[in-house]
Amino acid sequence: MLLDDRWITYLHETVQAGSVRAAADKLNINASAVSRQISMLERKLGVNLLERHNKGVRVTEAGELLLDYHRRRLADEEDTVGQIGDLRNLKRGRVSLAMGEGFVGVVSSGSLKRFTRDYPLISISMETTGTNEAVRLVLEDAVHLALVYSPPRDPRLRSHVSVNQAVSVIVSPDHPLARRGEPLHLADLVEYPLAQMQKAFGIRQVVQNVEQVEGIRLTTQLSSSSIAALKNYAEYCGGATLLPAFTAAQEIVEGRLVALPIQHQGLSGHAHVVSRSGRELPSASKNFLRYLIADLQELSRASRN
């Protein structure tokens, strides 16, 4: 059975936008044309692909299966074009990457700097987001690679490299914890207000797991999706935050913050570069992956010194 690509494109845009009218506005066509194309697709397949309700539409199980096929086909097409370009020894292409904010400095000064110098004609798309969202983007083939902290175990993910980056207590040099002069335990933080990442982020999930194991509850005064906000809280508000030390490397070098290790094996989270298992990456992304792996390996060496 041959399916018109336009039908599936209209379905995809409608689900993404949440309504037929919003999809039509994005596609710059009449809403009736979008609705008509989706209806033709439903008749062709003999199933409902959307559930219509007052607030818009919701995709059915059959519709989700079709959208999964659509995403895989687009990813396969991109991968194939990339491989053909590689065979022709072209240096053009595109790399798409999702990552946590804490990795931006590492990537910008390392792999991004070197890669853009070596491959000036390859375009790069970088999206900064939490672990859960980055994993979703990889699994849906919205990005080629993700650089994440402690992603969930999922057979659909392939980890290309993993390095240990333990969570530390980040405080200003004059914080009471910085003057203790002895190893910290997570329970030592109970009496202090904290800034923490939001729950969709791998760092927060690692800390929550240890809280449950230890039977303690930390006091979170500030919850944010921004690592910069957490570091500012530690530097200017007299509080503490929980982050891998590399995320505050510049502030630590300048003496504005200090990283205090915590005695707990459960806080030894890992940084990973992942892609969707079974996906053949385009040539440009394969090359960029080598640079990312080198970055993480260097980060691991630096943390041991």
C-alpha positions in Angstrom: 0.0 0.0 0.0 1.5 3.3 -1.1 0.8 6.3 1.2 1.1 9.9 0.1 3.8 11.7 2.0 1.7 14.8 2.3 -1.0 12.9 4.2 1.5 11.8 6.9 3.1 15.2 7.0 -0.2 16.8 7.7 -0.9 14.2 10.4 2.5 14.8 12.0 2.1 18.6 12.0 -1.5 18.4 13.4 -0.3 16.2 16.3 2.7 18.5 17.0 0.5 21.6 16.9 -2.4 20.1 18.8 -5.1 21.1 16.4 -5.9 21.1 12.7 -6.1 24.9 12.6 -2.7 25.4 14.3 -1.2 23.0 11.8 -2.7 24.7 8.9 -1.4 28.1 10.1 2.1 26.6 10.3 1.8 25.0 6.8 0.2 28.2 5.4 -2.7 26.4 3.9 -6.5 26.1 4.7 -7.5 24.1 7.7 -10.1 22.3 5.5 -7.3 21.0 3.2 -5.4 19.6 6.2 -8.6 17.9 7.6 -9.4 16.5 4.1 -5.9 15.0 3.6 -6.0 13.3 7.1 -9.5 12.0 6.4 -8.3 10.5 3.1 -5.4 8.8 5.0 -7.9 7.4 7.6 -10.1 6.0 4.8 -7.1 4.5 3.1 -6.0 2.7 6.2 -9.5 2.0 7.6 -8.7 3.3 11.1 -9.0 6.5 13.0 -5.7 8.3 13.4 -6.9 11.2 15.5 -9.4 11.6 18.3 -11.1 15.0 18.0 -12.2 16.9 21.1 -13.1 20.5 22.0 -9.5 21.5 22.8 -8.0 20.0 19.7 -6.9 16.5 18.7 -5.1 13.5 20.3 -3.3 10.8 18.3 -4.7 7.3 18.5 -2.5 4.2 18.9 -2.7 3.6 15.2 -1.7 7.2 14.5 1.3 6.8 16.8 2.4 3.7 14.9 2.2 5.7 11.6 4.1 8.6 13.1 6.8 6.3 14.4 7.1 4.9 10.8 7.3 8.5 9.5 10.1 9.4 11.8 12.1 6.3 11.0 11.7 6.8 7.3 12.9 10.4 7.5 15.9 9.4 9.7 16.8 6.6 7.3 16.6 9.0 4.4 18.9 11.5 6.1 21.3 8.7 7.1 21.4 7.4 3.5 22.0 10.8 2.0 24.8 11.3 4.5 26.4 8.0 3.6 26.2 8.8 -0.1 27.9 12.2 0.6 30.6 10.4 2.5 31.2 8.1 -0.5 31.6 11.2 -2.7 34.1 12.5 -0.2 32.0 15.6 0.5 32.6 17.6 3.7 29.1 19.0 3.8 26.4 17.7 6.2 24.5 18.4 9.4 25.0 17.4 13.0 22.2 17.6 15.6 22.9 17.3 19.3 20.9 17.7 22.5 22.7 18.1 25.8 22.5 19.3 29.4 23.5 22.9 30.1 26.4 21.7 32.2 28.2 20.3 29.1 28.0 23.5 27.1 31.3 24.9 28.3 33.1 21.6 27.8 31.7 21.1 24.3 32.2 24.8 23.2 35.8 24.9 24.2 36.6 21.4 23.0 34.8 19.4 20.3 32.8 22.3 18.8 35.9 24.5 18.5 37.9 21.7 16.8 35.1 20.4 14.7 34.1 23.7 13.2 37.7 24.4 12.4 38.2 21.0 10.7 34.7 20.9 8.9 33.7 24.5 8.2 30.9 23.5 5.8 29.1 21.2 8.2 26.2 22.8 10.1 25.6 22.0 13.7 22.3 22.3 15.7 22.7 22.2 19.5 19.7 22.0 21.8 20.1 22.5 25.6 17.6 20.6 27.6 17.2 18.1 30.5 18.1 14.4 30.5 14.6 13.1 29.9 13.9 15.5 27.0 17.3 14.8 25.4 16.6 11.1 25.5 13.2 11.6 24.0 14.7 13.6 21.1 17.2 10.8 20.4 14.6 8.1 20.5 12.3 10.0 18.2 15.2 10.7 15.8 14.8 14.5 16.3 18.5 14.6 17.0 21.4 12.4 16.1 23.2 12.4 19.5 22.7 13.4 23.1 25.3 14.3 25.8 23.5 13.6 29.1 24.1 12.9 32.7 22.9 9.6 34.1 20.3 8.7 31.5 17.8 5.9 32.2 18.7 2.4 31.3 16.8 1.8 28.0 17.6 -0.9 25.4 16.6 1.6 22.7 19.6 3.7 23.7 23.2 3.1 22.7 25.9 4.6 24.9 29.1 5.3 23.0 31.1 6.5 26.0 30.5 6.8 29.7 32.7 8.6 32.3 32.3 9.0 36.0 31.4 12.5 37.2 30.4 12.4 40.8 27.9 14.9 42.2 29.6 17.4 44.6 28.5 20.1 47.0 29.1 23.5 45.4 29.4 26.4 47.8 31.2 29.7 48.2 34.5 29.6 50.0 33.0 31.2 53.2 30.1 28.7 53.5 30.1 26.8 56.8 30.4 23.5 54.9 33.6 24.7 53.2 35.2 25.3 56.5 34.5 21.8 58.0 37.7 20.3 56.6 36.3 16.7 56.6 34.5 14.5 54.1 30.8 15.2 53.8 27.8 12.9 53.8 24.5 13.8 52.2 22.9 13.9 55.7 25.2 16.8 56.5 23.2 19.0 54.1 19.8 18.5 55.7 20.1 21.7 57.8 21.1 23.9 54.9 18.9 25.4 52.1 19.8 24.0 48.7 19.4 24.9 45.1 18.7 21.8 42.9 18.0 20.9 39.3 14.4 20.2 38.4 13.3 16.6 38.5 13.5 16.0 34.8 17.3 16.3 35.0 19.7 13.4 35.6 21.6 15.2 38.3 18.4 15.6 40.4 17.4 12.0 39.8 20.8 10.8 41.1 20.4 12.8 44.3 16.8 11.7 44.8 17.8 8.0 44.6 20.4 8.6 47.4 17.9 10.5 49.5 15.6 7.4 49.4 18.4 5.0 50.2 19.5 7.1 53.2 16.0 7.9 54.3 16.6 11.7 54.4 14.9 14.7 52.9 16.9 17.7 51.7 15.5 21.2 51.9 15.3 22.6 48.3 14.8 26.3 48.4 15.4 26.9 44.7 14.5 24.5 42.0 15.6 25.4 38.4 16.3 24.1 35.0 19.3 26.4 34.8 22.8 25.4 36.1 23.8 29.1 36.0 21.0 29.9 38.4 22.1 27.2 40.8 25.7 28.4 40.7 24.6 32.0 41.3 22.6 30.9 44.2 25.6 29.3 45.8 27.8 32.3 45.0 25.5 35.2 45.9 22.8 33.8 48.2 24.9 31.9 50.7 23.4 28.6 49.9 24.7 25.3 48.5 23.9 23.3 45.3 24.6 19.8 44.1 26.3 19.5 40.7 29.3 17.7 39.1 32.4 19.8 39.7 33.1 20.3 36.0 29.9 22.4 35.6 31.5 25.0 37.9 35.0 24.7 36.6 35.5 28.3 35.7 34.1 29.6 39.0 36.3 27.2 41.0 39.4 28.2 39.1 38.6 31.9 39.9 38.1 31.1 43.6 34.4 32.1 43.6 33.1 28.6 44.4 34.5 25.4 45.8 33.5 21.8 45.1 33.3 19.5 48.2 33.1 15.7 47.6 30.4 13.7 49.2 31.0 10.2 50.6 28.4 8.0 48.8 28.9 5.6 45.9 25.3 6.4 44.7 26.4 9.9 43.8 28.9 8.7 41.3 26.8 9.6 38.2 28.1 9.1 34.7 28.2 11.4 31.7 27.2 9.6 28.4 27.0 10.2 24.7 24.0 8.3 23.4 22.2 7.7 20.1 19.2 5.5 19.2 20.2 1.9 19.2 20.2 0.5 15.6 20.4 3.9 13.9 23.2 4.3 11.4 24.4 7.8 12.1 25.1 10.2 9.2 28.8 10.6 8.4 29.0 14.2 9.8 27.6 13.0 13.2 29.9 10.0 13.2 32.8 12.3 12.9 31.5 14.7 15.5 31.0 11.7 17.9 34.7 11.1 17.8 35.3 14.6 19.0 32.7 14.3 21.8 34.2 11.0 23.0 37.6 12.7 23.2 36.0 15.6 25.2 34.6 13.2 27.8 37.7 11.2 28.1 39.7 14.4 28.8 37.1 15.5 31.3 37.5 12.1 33.1 41.3 12.5 33.2 41.0 16.1 34.5 38.6 15.0 37.3 41.1 12.5 38.6 44.0 15.0 38.9 
